[in-house]
Each structure stands twice: as C-alpha cells, then as structure tokens.
Amino acid sequence: MAAKAKKKAGRRTTLRSSKGTKLYAVRNADGTFKDIQTYKRAHAADLRSTSKAEAATKAKKATRKKATKKKAAKKK
C-alpha cells in the first residue's frame, strides 16, 4: 500500500493591484501563480468557514452542556 500524501495548504501572499486593491496570490510549487483573488472576498470566505479545531471545541461544549442538563434534571 502506498501511503497517502498529506496535502499542504496553499500559502497566500498579499499583493496590491495597480489600482491599490489588496490581493491574495497562491503560488504553485514551481512559483507560478495558481490563483489570485481579492483580499476582501477571500477574507470573507475564511470567516464563513469553520476550522476542524473550532468544530471540535463546539462539539465538546455541546456535550458538556447536555451532561450538565441531565445532572440538573436528576437532582430535581
């Protein structure tokens, strides 16, 4: 079996366009531009998405909340 290679997240470089708009540029391994998007749009998309760590903490908090509700119901 071949080991599955872990995909490395694309690093973004901040640039400015000729009009002064902030841009994010993602490069390929060889250094050429893979994707260029406006900072405003990319940043908004980043804020909308939830990271794995963030999702895990939300799940832990939800389970703790359920457990405390059950304990409170048993005490009554």
PLY file of the C-alpha trace (Angstrom):
ply
format ascii 1.0
element vertex 76
property float x
property float y
property float z
element edge 75
property int vertex1
property int vertex2
end_header
0.00 0.00 0.00
1.18 3.43 -0.85
0.98 5.97 1.93
-1.47 8.76 1.23
0.39 12.07 0.93
-0.89 14.82 3.19
-1.98 17.82 1.15
-0.23 21.01 2.22
-2.38 24.11 2.46
-1.58 26.74 -0.18
0.24 29.71 1.25
-1.10 33.06 0.23
0.98 36.14 -0.48
-0.53 39.61 -0.07
-0.05 41.91 -3.06
-1.54 45.18 -4.28
-3.03 45.76 -7.73
-2.25 48.82 -9.83
-5.47 50.41 -8.51
-4.35 49.81 -4.92
-6.70 46.90 -4.15
-5.27 44.30 -1.78
-4.91 40.84 -3.36
-4.14 37.30 -2.24
-1.97 35.26 -4.60
-1.49 31.49 -4.27
1.56 30.04 -5.99
2.29 26.55 -7.34
5.34 24.58 -6.26
7.26 25.95 -9.26
6.47 29.55 -8.23
3.87 30.46 -10.86
0.55 31.96 -9.79
-2.13 29.35 -9.24
-4.94 31.64 -8.07
-5.36 35.36 -7.46
-8.35 36.76 -5.58
-9.25 39.99 -3.84
-8.40 40.16 -0.16
-11.93 41.25 0.72
-13.58 38.23 -0.92
-11.02 35.70 0.33
-11.12 37.06 3.89
-14.93 36.89 3.98
-14.80 33.27 2.80
-12.24 32.46 5.53
-14.53 33.90 8.18
-17.52 31.89 6.92
-15.68 28.57 7.08
-15.15 26.71 10.37
-11.81 25.09 11.16
-11.55 21.50 12.41
-10.26 22.69 15.79
-13.11 25.16 16.13
-15.69 22.49 15.26
-14.17 20.10 17.81
-14.42 22.68 20.62
-18.04 23.43 19.72
-18.84 19.70 19.86
-17.13 19.35 23.27
-19.07 22.31 24.67
-22.37 20.90 23.36
-21.76 17.51 25.03
-20.81 19.18 28.32
-23.95 21.29 28.18
-26.13 18.18 27.65
-24.40 16.38 30.54
-24.99 19.28 32.96
-28.66 19.47 31.92
-29.08 15.75 32.65
-27.42 16.11 36.08
-29.66 19.07 36.94
-32.75 17.12 35.90
-31.73 14.13 38.09
-31.19 16.36 41.17
-34.77 17.68 40.95
0 1
1 2
2 3
3 4
4 5
5 6
6 7
7 8
8 9
9 10
10 11
11 12
12 13
13 14
14 15
15 16
16 17
17 18
18 19
19 20
20 21
21 22
22 23
23 24
24 25
25 26
26 27
27 28
28 29
29 30
30 31
31 32
32 33
33 34
34 35
35 36
36 37
37 38
38 39
39 40
40 41
41 42
42 43
43 44
44 45
45 46
46 47
47 48
48 49
49 50
50 51
51 52
52 53
53 54
54 55
55 56
56 57
57 58
58 59
59 60
60 61
61 62
62 63
63 64
64 65
65 66
66 67
67 68
68 69
69 70
70 71
71 72
72 73
73 74
74 75
